[in-house]
Amino acid sequence: MDTLNVDVAIVGAGPAGSRAAFCLARAGARVALIDGSHPREKPCGGGVTGRALALVADAVDTARLPSRRIHAARFVDAAAGRSITVPLGADALVVASRAEFDGLLLDAARGAGTQFVAARAVDVTRSPDGFVVDTGSRRVAARRLIGADGPNSLVRRRLARPFARADLSIATGYFAHGAATDDIVVELAADPPGYLWSFPRPGHLAVGICGQADAGATASDLRSRTAHWMDRLALADGARLEPYSWPIPSLSAAAFRALTVAGPEWFLAGDAAGLVDPITREGIYFALRSGELAAQAALSSGDAHVRYQEQVHDEITADLAIAARYKAGFFRPRFARLLIDALTDSAGVRAVMADLVAGRRAYSSLKWSLAGTFEVGLAWRLLTAS
Ligand SMILES: Cc1cc2nc3c(=O)[nH]c(=O)nc-3n(C[C@H](O)[C@H](O)[C@H](O)COP(=O)(O)OP(=O)(O)OC[C@H]3O[C@@H](n4cnc5c(N)ncnc54)[C@H](O)[C@@H]3O)c2cc1C
């Protein structure tokens, strides 16, 4: 079997893997990026925050990305027939197809010199010189390895531990072809705790629900709930519905504290590392940023994995662990109702929520931001009550 020898092998060419490959190839490393799925649509809302777009501006001409610029988020309480529209501000969020967005990132990685191996990795083993990634028809041998292969990561399963079911959420819904809205629409849900969303992409809506995987609802229960919600809000009347389901890492605070994202000569990035906001489920920004950090680590010498683990903690998981502590409170029915009241009454609360949707505000500052808006005082007590 033919063997390709490189400095760094990356399994998975989503945002994390393609970003890592771009950074490594631009720095002159020999890098192989292994993924047999492209071009592909990933089950995803496709909400790309302004901070995520800013991160890739050196690699991708974001003006070439077919996308919808989102100016407002509509928070709804469908049962009570209430809603409030929250302006998001310029450059907060665009919504795009993941075939388009991920395709541009992969093109940038290839343009920088990455060798793309269009195949699925079927095994990953250690060797005296590093690692061997086996695709069944070809081997890639590398001194260092990055696992960017999503929530069911083969690299994670071989070198660390798979995620516990309690640390995953199920996200399921429909691409509604031919339907359109101007704003994103969001409703917090209590049972199972999570939320429903509708994100307008060019040509279709991505509509869905996410809930913790161990909360007792099956993907099919959740999808029929999404269909009911779409009917109630008349979001996609007459549209062609294409169903999807996919897991999202959604870790508890304890799981974030115990999280392993690297070991000697190997690094996990993006969903494979568990780096998703457990409340909003924003993952694209963290995938891109951890891809960059993993590339820097793979280029450096010594205990690079120890530094990577520390950087991911300091920049990403310390704050996501705070989000995980707030999560239960966010999805209580009383909180959802009070939040709509507070959003209706207070420009301060609207500004805080706009920042959360756009990923512009750290959870470590959320308590103080909300405390400054007295209308949400009761909601805040509910959120933080044990
Ligand atoms: C329904 C849903 C809605 C979401 N909405 C949003 C949103 O609006 N905004 C947001 O920021 N985040 C959202 N997320 C989260 C976001 O999709 C992920 O966090 C993000 O895609 C992570 O990027 P990644 O590169 O780590 O992994 P992925 O994008 O999952 O890419 C992993 C890649 O690895 C490949 N792969 C897997 N196994 C192998 C293998 N054995 N060999 C080779 N290749 C392999 C896959 O084919 C895939 O291309 C959503 C998630 C879901 C499920």
The ligand as an SDF file (V2000), in Angstrom:
LIG
                    3D

 53 58  0  0  0  0  0  0  0  0999 V2000
  -27.8850   20.8230   13.7300 C   0  0  0  0  0  0  0  0  0  0  0  0
  -26.6930   21.6290   14.1340 C   0  0  0  0  0  0  0  0  0  0  0  0
  -26.7530   23.0110   14.0830 C   0  0  0  0  0  0  0  0  0  0  0  0
  -25.6130   23.7710   14.3970 C   0  0  0  0  0  0  0  0  0  0  0  0
  -25.6590   25.1090   14.2110 N   0  0  0  0  0  0  0  0  0  0  0  0
  -24.5390   25.8560   14.3930 C   0  0  0  0  0  0  0  0  0  0  0  0
  -24.5180   27.2260   14.0560 C   0  0  0  0  0  0  0  0  0  0  0  0
  -25.4960   27.7750   13.5420 O   0  0  0  0  0  0  0  0  0  0  0  0
  -23.3630   27.9310   14.2850 N   0  0  0  0  0  0  0  0  0  0  0  0
  -22.2590   27.3370   14.8400 C   0  0  0  0  0  0  0  0  0  0  0  0
  -21.2470   28.0340   15.0570 O   0  0  0  0  0  0  0  0  0  0  0  0
  -22.2420   26.0220   15.1270 N   0  0  0  0  0  0  0  0  0  0  0  0
  -23.3370   25.2610   14.8990 C   0  0  0  0  0  0  0  0  0  0  0  0
  -23.3060   23.9130   15.1310 N   0  0  0  0  0  0  0  0  0  0  0  0
  -22.0410   23.2940   15.5630 C   0  0  0  0  0  0  0  0  0  0  0  0
  -21.0850   23.1910   14.3650 C   0  0  0  0  0  0  0  0  0  0  0  0
  -21.7500   22.5460   13.2870 O   0  0  0  0  0  0  0  0  0  0  0  0
  -19.8080   22.4020   14.7560 C   0  0  0  0  0  0  0  0  0  0  0  0
  -19.3750   22.8470   16.0170 O   0  0  0  0  0  0  0  0  0  0  0  0
  -18.6920   22.5920   13.7310 C   0  0  0  0  0  0  0  0  0  0  0  0
  -19.0410   22.0430   12.4720 O   0  0  0  0  0  0  0  0  0  0  0  0
  -17.4110   21.9220   14.2280 C   0  0  0  0  0  0  0  0  0  0  0  0
  -16.4240   21.9430   13.2220 O   0  0  0  0  0  0  0  0  0  0  0  0
  -15.3420   20.7540   13.1640 P   0  0  0  0  0  0  0  0  0  0  0  0
  -14.4010   21.1020   12.0780 O   0  0  0  0  0  0  0  0  0  0  0  0
  -14.8160   20.4910   14.5230 O   0  0  0  0  0  0  0  0  0  0  0  0
  -16.1760   19.4330   12.8090 O   0  0  0  0  0  0  0  0  0  0  0  0
  -17.0790   19.1210   11.5330 P   0  0  0  0  0  0  0  0  0  0  0  0
  -17.5820   20.3370   10.9080 O   0  0  0  0  0  0  0  0  0  0  0  0
  -18.0490   18.0850   12.0180 O   0  0  0  0  0  0  0  0  0  0  0  0
  -16.0810   18.4420   10.5120 O   0  0  0  0  0  0  0  0  0  0  0  0
  -15.5370   17.1770   10.7880 C   0  0  0  0  0  0  0  0  0  0  0  0
  -15.1100   16.5570    9.4770 C   0  0  0  0  0  0  0  0  0  0  0  0
  -14.4540   15.3180    9.8020 O   0  0  0  0  0  0  0  0  0  0  0  0
  -14.8030   14.3720    8.8140 C   0  0  0  0  0  0  0  0  0  0  0  0
  -14.5890   13.0280    9.3810 N   0  0  0  0  0  0  0  0  0  0  0  0
  -15.2590   12.4260   10.3780 C   0  0  0  0  0  0  0  0  0  0  0  0
  -14.7580   11.1920   10.5890 N   0  0  0  0  0  0  0  0  0  0  0  0
  -13.7510   11.0300    9.7000 C   0  0  0  0  0  0  0  0  0  0  0  0
  -12.8460    9.9670    9.4000 C   0  0  0  0  0  0  0  0  0  0  0  0
  -12.8790    8.8060   10.0720 N   0  0  0  0  0  0  0  0  0  0  0  0
  -11.9370   10.1440    8.4150 N   0  0  0  0  0  0  0  0  0  0  0  0
  -11.8750   11.3190    7.7280 C   0  0  0  0  0  0  0  0  0  0  0  0
  -12.7030   12.3650    7.9530 N   0  0  0  0  0  0  0  0  0  0  0  0
  -13.6300   12.2080    8.9340 C   0  0  0  0  0  0  0  0  0  0  0  0
  -16.2570   14.6750    8.4880 C   0  0  0  0  0  0  0  0  0  0  0  0
  -16.5800   14.1870    7.1930 O   0  0  0  0  0  0  0  0  0  0  0  0
  -16.2700   16.2130    8.5470 C   0  0  0  0  0  0  0  0  0  0  0  0
  -16.0380   16.7730    7.2700 O   0  0  0  0  0  0  0  0  0  0  0  0
  -24.4200   23.1310   14.8450 C   0  0  0  0  0  0  0  0  0  0  0  0
  -24.3810   21.7340   14.9310 C   0  0  0  0  0  0  0  0  0  0  0  0
  -25.4870   20.9920   14.5630 C   0  0  0  0  0  0  0  0  0  0  0  0
  -25.4090   19.4810   14.6220 C   0  0  0  0  0  0  0  0  0  0  0  0
  1  2  1  0
  2  3  1  0
  2 52  2  0
  3  4  2  0
  4  5  1  0
  4 50  1  0
  5  6  2  0
  6  7  1  0
  6 13  1  0
  7  8  2  0
  7  9  1  0
  9 10  1  0
 10 11  2  0
 10 12  1  0
 12 13  2  0
 13 14  1  0
 14 15  1  0
 14 50  1  0
 15 16  1  0
 16 17  1  0
 16 18  1  0
 18 19  1  0
 18 20  1  0
 20 21  1  0
 20 22  1  0
 22 23  1  0
 23 24  1  0
 24 25  2  0
 24 26  1  0
 24 27  1  0
 27 28  1  0
 28 29  2  0
 28 30  1  0
 28 31  1  0
 31 32  1  0
 32 33  1  0
 33 34  1  0
 33 48  1  0
 34 35  1  0
 35 36  1  0
 35 46  1  0
 36 37  1  0
 36 45  1  0
 37 38  2  0
 38 39  1  0
 39 40  1  0
 39 45  2  0
 40 41  1  0
 40 42  2  0
 42 43  1  0
 43 44  2  0
 44 45  1  0
 46 47  1  0
 46 48  1  0
 48 49  1  0
 50 51  2  0
 51 52  1  0
 52 53  1  0
M  END
$$$$
